[in-house]
């Protein structure tokens, strides 16, 4: 019997390679949880060159995050079988090992989904610069795997996620990890927690109350750390009255979900919970504005595209790349500009596997306007640049025509001035006129760069 001490995926992989090289059958290996990675009694064996299906490696990485230590022998058993004549094992769902592997993988995926949904950051009182902290109790060992997602999503915030197993810290530049902490060491409630409570009260839709489904989506064990969960019983008690009220005043608006704050970070945290219109139901995630919170220029587009929807950042798809190129050629520094959209969720229609952009309706645009107004009120830009008719009409009214008013500077309540030009996606659609349209677009941006310099001088 070969004894193997293993604590993480890297350690398991090293051990598994050595065991395969010496053709050690799974029933001859005793896997024990250890503190160190990669140190095994099988370490002296020569490494194997056996190839393993890619999908198994990905699954193995995920399953390694499971809390149950039976994962290590299971992973080796599956690996051994895959490399000993059962190459299609992963396709046989009824096989006991495959089924257990799939169940473990699903449990991790679900736990990650819950952590993304239930981590609630609270502002640390008195911290300067702003610091946010959250306490969460995941079922599995997912903190390090998921921390990059939070760093990407909340990249401009300094935050700490405390869990009983590990803690993750992001300083807007680098991720660091430390030991876990008990619930008692999480900081006390503060106003951000009240904010979350207000929120939940405002998004709570009594017409859709299904307690069983609610418990499945928001497991009771998480309720202790979710400020909004404390409201559930009183909200349920008032549900009938609210249903009646809602029946008489059905409105579509983001307003109830927009917190009364001038902090872009708080707006950004709040936006994923918006249910102001139906667009959130099919999109992957909300795509909020990004850029410096004291930007002099705010650029407003229509809505996120397919790539933005998948990755959660505005203007990173083909139109965004074209915009960056044109900005660069016009002397505008994208790093200094806040970019956002009039509508924060991707609207599309499905054609086979493709998701085709669909224009948001006037109702959806005005439903989402409270977010745009909150961003503008927070940033107080000198110049608002509307890219395309949707953005321009959201801020200038439905009579505004980009074709006739393009490149003209108008005074505006949310900035000193507002100017409109075309959306870069119009250039991508222009086919044989694309070059000409691009040149005109760069010309508009040059005008804008010159106007920014003038406004700078005057201020
Ligand atoms: S599109 Fe705007 S209003 Fe509609 S759900 Fe998304 S964020 Fe809310």
Boltz pocket constraint, residues with backbone or C-beta under 6 A from the ligand:
constraints:
  - pocket:
      binder: B
      contacts: [[A, 253], [A, 254], [A, 271], [A, 274], [A, 275], [A, 276], [A, 277], [A, 278], [A, 279], [A, 280], [A, 286], [A, 342], [A, 343], [A, 344], [A, 345], [A, 364], [A, 367], [A, 368], [A, 371]]
      max_distance: 6.0
